[in-house]
Amino acid sequence: MAQIKKTKMIGNIERSHHAGKSHFPSIIQPKESISGDMTISEVVTHYPETMPVFMQHGMTCFGCPMALMETVAQGAEAHGMDAEDLVEALNKAIKKKKKIKVIK
């Protein structure tokens, strides 16, 4: 396993240098699927194809300052929705886009 050479703070994000390569934490790198604990901003930033899903559920909050701190689950609850249903719809949107890429 590679040794950590040094750690540097960039804003509030720790950046580690392993064998000359930078590795950012998973909050910056997109995850394979969307979960309820991800912020709305994180989801929309990594998966812009989810914006219509949020809008179909009456959530246009991805443009508001709360989207930076509010998770998908919190947003769903605030809008009277089932968080699991919203997460499922968001994951369907990103899977649909992935299938389109494969067809090309």
C-alpha positions in Angstrom: 0.0 0.0 0.0 1.3 3.5 -0.9 2.6 5.7 1.8 1.0 9.1 2.3 3.7 11.7 1.5 1.9 14.7 2.7 -1.6 16.1 3.4 -2.7 19.5 2.3 -5.9 21.4 3.2 -7.7 23.0 0.3 -10.6 24.9 1.7 -12.3 22.4 4.0 -11.2 19.4 1.9 -8.2 17.4 2.8 -6.1 16.4 -0.3 -3.6 13.6 0.1 -0.6 12.9 -2.1 0.1 9.2 -2.7 3.2 8.4 -4.7 2.9 11.7 -6.6 -0.8 11.4 -7.4 -3.5 13.5 -5.8 -6.6 11.7 -4.5 -9.6 13.7 -3.5 -12.2 12.4 -1.1 -15.4 10.8 -2.4 -17.4 14.0 -1.8 -15.8 15.4 -4.9 -15.6 12.2 -7.0 -19.0 11.0 -8.2 -20.4 7.9 -6.6 -21.7 4.9 -8.6 -25.2 5.6 -7.4 -27.1 8.3 -5.6 -27.9 7.9 -1.9 -30.1 9.9 0.5 -27.2 11.2 2.4 -25.7 13.1 -0.6 -26.4 16.8 -0.8 -28.8 18.0 -3.5 -25.9 20.2 -4.8 -23.6 17.2 -5.0 -26.1 15.2 -7.0 -26.9 17.9 -9.5 -23.2 18.8 -9.9 -22.2 15.2 -10.7 -25.4 14.2 -12.4 -27.1 17.2 -14.2 -29.5 14.7 -15.8 -31.2 14.5 -12.4 -32.5 18.1 -12.6 -35.7 17.1 -14.4 -36.4 14.5 -11.7 -36.1 17.0 -8.9 -38.4 19.4 -10.9 -41.0 16.6 -11.5 -41.2 16.1 -7.8 -41.7 19.9 -7.2 -38.2 20.4 -6.0 -36.5 23.4 -7.7 -34.3 23.8 -4.7 -31.1 22.7 -6.5 -30.5 26.3 -7.3 -31.0 27.6 -3.7 -28.3 28.0 -1.0 -29.9 25.2 1.1 -29.0 22.7 -1.7 -25.3 23.0 -0.6 -26.2 21.6 2.9 -29.5 19.8 2.5 -29.3 16.1 1.7 -31.6 14.4 -0.8 -33.4 12.7 2.1 -33.9 16.0 4.0 -35.2 17.7 0.9 -37.6 14.9 0.2 -38.9 15.1 3.8 -39.2 18.9 3.6 -41.4 18.4 0.5 -43.5 15.7 2.0 -42.0 12.9 -0.2 -40.7 9.5 0.5 -36.9 9.7 0.3 -36.5 6.2 -1.0 -38.8 6.9 -3.9 -36.9 10.0 -4.8 -33.5 8.3 -4.6 -34.9 5.5 -6.8 -36.1 8.0 -9.4 -32.7 9.8 -9.4 -30.8 6.6 -9.8 -33.1 5.6 -12.7 -32.2 8.9 -14.4 -28.4 8.3 -14.1 -28.7 4.6 -15.2 -30.7 5.7 -18.2 -27.9 8.1 -19.2 -25.3 5.4 -18.7 -27.2 3.1 -21.1 -27.3 5.8 -23.7 -23.5 6.2 -23.5 -23.1 2.4 -24.0 -25.3 2.4 -27.2 -23.1 4.9 -28.9 
